[in-house]
Every structure is written in structure tokens, then in C-alpha cells.
Amino acid sequence: MRPRCNGLLGLGATRLWDVKEKFGEQDMEWTTLADSEGNEFCVIQSDPPSDRHLATVVLDADSPHKVGRFWSTALERELVEVEPDKDYSLPSDPPLTFVKVPEPKTTKNRVHIDWRAPDRAAKVSHLIALGATRLWDVTNDNFEWTTMADVEGNEFCVVQSESS
């Protein structure tokens, strides 16, 4: 078991399974854990070892290419095909990974992306034109955001940022 996993288990995580697979030309190993509320996350073995703690944010998808294309266009980054129809990656910091899963999305995401925009209304309109759905708007004191869903229903927020 990886040393980082031992520390997380000591904090209350539960070990679910270990995986070793080949992605493209790269061999990958990871352990899937769950936090105290059952939210799954992976600890990836990196070679060479890295001090970077957040390797990627993974979005499960019925059509990873469709979801990846939406985010690629929205973020103006090139989508990388890792494994046709199964696994796509979007270089960013952290990278976004879109993977094919057999089960459909059934409930609200426990983790979501917040997008900061100096002109929230314009960004929301742009994202709707790309296929996103506006869910609701929230205003709290000096903080405003719009909750949206991507082309497969993954929630994300567009946050009004301060103008520079």
C-alpha cells in the first residue's frame, strides 16, 4: 500500500480497491479510497514521485468525448484523447479528466467546479450557447453566482469576480 494511503486511512478514509492499468503508453497505478461521507477519491502512484498532491479532477461521463469537448471549448484548451471513447484529458491546473462509466448520473455532484468571471452574465450566455443549462442564480451580500449544468448535467458555478 502506498505511504500516502496509510496516512489517509489513519484520518478515517476507507480503502475500496487498487488498480493497475495501461493508459496509452503509460502504466498507471492507483488506490481508490472513500472519505467519511463515502465520497470516492484516488491516490495515484506517480513515477517519478511528485510533490503535487492534486493530480486531476475526474468527471464521470456517459460520453466522455462530448463532455470533454464542452469543457475544451469553454476553457479554450485542446482536448487530448487518452483512450478512444473512454478517456479524455484537458490540460489545465489541475487537469480535467473525462472517463466513461456504465452508470448514469442520478444525483447532485458532491464536488463541482467554480468558474470566476468578471462579467458573469456574458459568461453564462456564452456557456449556454455551448450547451450548458442555467439552473439558478444566487446573490449573498457581495457574492453572486449562477449554478449551471454541463452537457451531461454535471453542476458547476459561474462566480461574479471583482473587476480589476
C-alpha positions as CSV (number, residue, x, y, z in Angstrom):
1,M,0.0,0.0,0.0
2,R,1.2,3.5,-0.8
3,P,2.5,5.5,2.1
4,R,0.1,8.4,1.4
5,C,-2.8,5.9,1.6
6,N,-1.7,4.9,5.1
7,G,-1.9,8.5,6.3
8,L,-5.4,8.9,4.7
9,L,-6.6,5.7,6.2
10,G,-5.4,7.0,9.6
11,L,-7.6,10.0,9.1
12,G,-10.7,7.9,8.5
13,A,-10.7,7.0,4.8
14,T,-11.8,3.6,3.7
15,R,-9.8,1.6,1.1
16,L,-12.1,0.5,-1.7
17,W,-9.8,-1.1,-4.4
18,D,-6.4,-1.0,-6.1
19,V,-6.0,-0.7,-9.9
20,K,-3.1,-1.2,-12.3
21,E,-3.9,-0.3,-15.9
22,K,-2.2,0.9,-19.1
23,F,-3.4,4.2,-20.4
24,G,-2.0,4.8,-23.9
25,E,1.7,4.2,-23.4
26,Q,1.7,4.8,-19.7
27,D,1.3,2.2,-16.9
28,M,-0.7,3.7,-14.0
29,E,-1.4,2.5,-10.5
30,W,-3.9,4.0,-8.1
31,T,-5.8,3.2,-4.9
32,T,-9.5,4.3,-4.7
33,L,-10.5,5.4,-1.2
34,A,-13.6,6.9,0.3
35,D,-13.8,9.7,2.8
36,S,-16.0,9.6,5.9
37,E,-19.1,10.5,3.8
38,G,-18.5,7.9,1.1
39,N,-17.1,10.3,-1.5
40,E,-14.6,8.4,-3.6
41,F,-11.1,9.7,-4.5
42,C,-8.0,8.2,-5.9
43,V,-4.4,8.2,-4.8
44,I,-2.2,7.9,-7.9
45,Q,1.2,6.3,-7.9
46,S,3.5,8.7,-9.8
47,D,6.8,7.8,-11.4
48,P,8.9,9.7,-10.8
49,P,7.4,10.6,-7.4
50,S,5.8,14.1,-7.3
51,D,5.1,16.6,-4.6
52,R,2.0,17.6,-6.5
53,H,-1.0,16.5,-4.4
54,L,-3.8,17.2,-6.8
55,A,-3.2,15.1,-9.9
56,T,-6.5,15.7,-11.8
57,V,-10.2,16.3,-11.3
58,V,-12.2,13.4,-12.9
59,L,-15.7,13.8,-14.3
60,D,-17.6,10.6,-14.9
61,A,-19.5,10.6,-18.2
62,D,-21.7,8.6,-20.5
63,S,-20.0,10.3,-23.4
64,P,-16.6,11.5,-22.2
65,H,-15.8,12.9,-25.6
66,K,-19.0,15.0,-25.6
67,V,-18.4,16.3,-22.1
68,G,-14.7,16.9,-22.8
69,R,-15.5,18.8,-26.0
70,F,-17.8,21.1,-24.0
71,W,-15.1,21.9,-21.4
72,S,-12.4,22.1,-24.0
73,T,-14.4,24.8,-25.9
74,A,-15.5,26.6,-22.7
75,L,-11.9,26.7,-21.3
76,E,-10.3,27.3,-24.8
77,R,-7.9,24.3,-24.4
78,E,-7.2,21.4,-26.6
79,L,-8.9,18.1,-25.6
80,V,-6.5,15.1,-25.6
81,E,-7.7,11.6,-26.4
82,V,-6.1,9.2,-24.0
83,E,-8.2,6.1,-25.0
84,P,-10.9,6.5,-27.7
85,D,-14.5,6.7,-26.4
86,K,-13.3,6.0,-22.8
87,D,-10.8,8.6,-21.5
88,Y,-10.1,12.2,-22.5
89,S,-7.9,14.8,-20.7
90,L,-7.9,18.6,-20.7
91,P,-4.6,20.2,-19.7
92,S,-5.1,22.8,-17.0
93,D,-4.1,23.2,-13.4
94,P,-5.3,20.8,-12.2
95,P,-6.1,18.8,-15.4
96,L,-9.6,17.7,-16.0
97,T,-10.2,14.1,-17.0
98,F,-13.4,12.7,-18.6
99,V,-13.9,9.0,-18.2
100,K,-16.6,6.6,-19.4
101,V,-18.6,5.0,-16.6
102,P,-21.5,2.4,-17.0
103,E,-23.9,4.1,-14.5
104,P,-25.9,7.3,-15.3
105,K,-25.7,10.4,-13.1
106,T,-28.5,10.2,-10.6
107,T,-28.0,12.9,-8.1
108,K,-26.3,16.3,-7.5
109,N,-22.5,16.2,-7.7
110,R,-20.8,16.4,-4.3
111,V,-17.8,18.2,-5.9
112,H,-18.1,20.9,-8.6
113,I,-16.1,23.4,-10.4
114,D,-16.4,27.2,-9.7
115,W,-15.6,29.5,-12.6
116,R,-14.7,33.1,-11.8
117,A,-15.9,35.7,-14.4
118,P,-15.6,39.5,-14.4
119,D,-18.8,39.6,-16.5
120,R,-21.0,36.7,-15.1
121,A,-24.0,37.4,-17.4
122,A,-21.8,37.3,-20.6
123,K,-20.0,34.1,-19.5
124,V,-23.3,32.4,-18.6
125,S,-24.8,33.4,-22.0
126,H,-21.6,32.0,-23.7
127,L,-21.8,28.7,-21.8
128,I,-25.5,28.3,-22.6
129,A,-24.6,28.8,-26.3
130,L,-22.1,25.9,-25.9
131,G,-24.8,23.6,-24.5
132,A,-24.8,24.3,-20.7
133,T,-28.1,24.7,-18.8
134,R,-28.7,27.6,-16.3
135,L,-30.1,26.1,-13.1
136,W,-30.4,29.1,-10.7
137,D,-28.9,32.3,-9.6
138,V,-27.8,33.3,-6.1
139,T,-26.9,36.6,-4.5
140,N,-25.4,36.8,-1.0
141,D,-24.3,40.2,0.2
142,N,-21.4,41.0,-2.2
143,F,-21.1,37.5,-3.6
144,E,-23.1,36.3,-6.7
145,W,-23.1,33.1,-8.7
146,T,-25.0,31.2,-11.3
147,T,-25.3,27.4,-10.9
148,M,-25.2,25.7,-14.3
149,A,-25.0,22.1,-15.7
150,D,-22.8,20.9,-18.5
151,V,-24.0,18.8,-21.4
152,E,-24.4,15.7,-19.2
153,G,-25.8,17.5,-16.1
154,N,-22.6,18.0,-14.1
155,E,-23.2,21.1,-11.9
156,F,-20.7,24.0,-11.9
157,C,-20.9,27.6,-10.8
158,V,-20.1,30.8,-12.6
159,V,-19.0,33.3,-9.8
160,Q,-19.1,37.1,-10.3
161,S,-15.5,38.2,-9.7
162,E,-14.4,41.7,-8.8
163,S,-13.4,43.8,-11.8
164,S,-9.8,44.7,-11.9
